Each structure stands twice: as structure tokens, then as C-alpha cells.
Amino acid sequence: MAFLNSYKDLIVWQKSIDLVLEIYKLTELFPKSELYGLSSQMRRSSVSISSNIAEGSRRGTRKEYRRFLEIAFGSGAELETQIYISKKLETVKDYNYQKVDCLLDESMRILNVLITKLKG
């Protein structure tokens, strides 16, 4: 089994950072009226995913690590909902959500696998 020196070596953390960057690019296109609304919520949710992965990896026990991964997974569900709302509201016209959707989906799938493995 390969040894990881840092949470930064985790593919899920790397994908979640890419997701944050894409969410910031997307929300830059939002109308200024969304600055303290949906835009802010989406940014916080996306940052929360990678932050909880990092914090959990530094915790002392497997149980605590799993709990923080579950929190990250919950933040991913929040972000998924916020992206859905953004699409429905047509907050940004002619924006291709494919990259954001793909990064979120990958992050959620990997988190789910990690959480399941840590339960065992």
C-alpha cells in the first residue's frame, strides 16, 4: 500500500481544489445581486469540501477522519443543490456546467469510497 505524506497527495483533495477554482470562475459571472446570496454560498460549500478533507486527515483517529469526510460529503451535497438552483434560475446564461458537474461528481464518488472503506 502506498504511503501518503499529506492530504495534498489525495486525488480527492486535488479534485476538490480544482472544483473550488471552477466555482470561483463560475460565480465571477453571476450578477452582482448574487454577491451575498447564491455566489457566496457556493463558494463556501466548495471550500468546505477540501477544507474538511484536509482537517480530517490531520485528526488523530480513523473515526474522526471519517466524520470529517462525511462533513465534506455533506458540503458536496449542498453545492450540488446550489448548482442545480443556479441552473434553474439561469443565473448565468450560456455557461457550460460540464466541468463543474464532472469535478463535483468525481469528488463525491471518491469521498463515498473513502468513507465506506473507513467504516470497515
N, C-alpha and C positions, 0 to 999 in steps of 0.2 A: 504494500500500500504506500502510495506517495505521501510524503510528509509536507504539509503546508506550513510555511513560515508565518503567514499573515493572512488575515481575511482578504487582503488585496489580491491574493493568489486565487481566490474563489471565483469561478466563472460567474456565479450568480451575483456576486458583488460587482464585478466588472460590467455585466449586462445592466444591472440596476443603475450604475453611474451613467452609462450610455443613455438609459431611459430618462434620467434627470436632465441631461443635456438636451434631449429631444423635447421634453416637456417645456423647458425654458424657451427653446426656439419657437414652439407652438404658441405658448402663452404670450410671447412678444407680439404676436399677430392679433391678439384679442383686442377688442375695443377698450379704450381707457376706462370705460364704465365698469369693466370687469376686474380692474386692478385689485380691488379689495374683496372681490367675490370669488368667482369660479377660478380665475387665474391663480390667486393666492392659495386656494385650497388644493389645486392640482400640484402646485409647486411643493407645498408642504407634504402632501401624500407621497409624492415621488421621492423626495429627500428622506422621508421616514423609512422607506424600504431599505435603502443602502445603509442608513444610519443604524437601524436595528440589527441588520446582519453584522455590521462591524462591532457594535456594542455586545451583542450576544456571543460573538466569538471570543471576546475578552473576559467573559464571565467564567467563574471557576468550575461550574458543573455542566454536565450534559443536559440536565433538566432545565437549567437557566438558559442555556444556549437555544434549546428547542422553544422555550417560551418566547424569546426574542425573535426567533424565526417565525413563530406564529403571529406575532405582532406585525412583523414585516409583511406577512401574507395578508393580514387584515388591511394594512395600508394599501397593498396592491388591489384589493377588492374595492376600497374607497376610490382609488384612482381610476379603476375600470368603470365605476359608476359615473365619475366626473367626466371622463372622456365620452361616455355614452350621452350624457346630458349636453356636453359641448356639441356633439354631432347633431343631436335633436334640435338644439337651439340654432344650429348653423352659425355658431359664434364666429367662425372663420370660413368664409366662402372659398371654395376651390382648394381646400387643403387636403392633401393625401395623408390619411391617418395610418397608412400601412406600416410604416417604420415604428411608430409609437405602439401600435397594436401588437406587432411582432415582438418587440422588446419586452413589453409587459407580459405577453403570453409566455415567452421563454423564461422570464424571471419567475413567474408564478409556478410554472411546471417544475423548474429546478427546486424552488423552495418547497414545494409539495413533496418531492422525492426526499430532500434532506430532512424534513420534519418527520416523514414516515420512517426513515432509517434511524433517526434519533429516538423514536418511540420503542424500537425493537431491542 
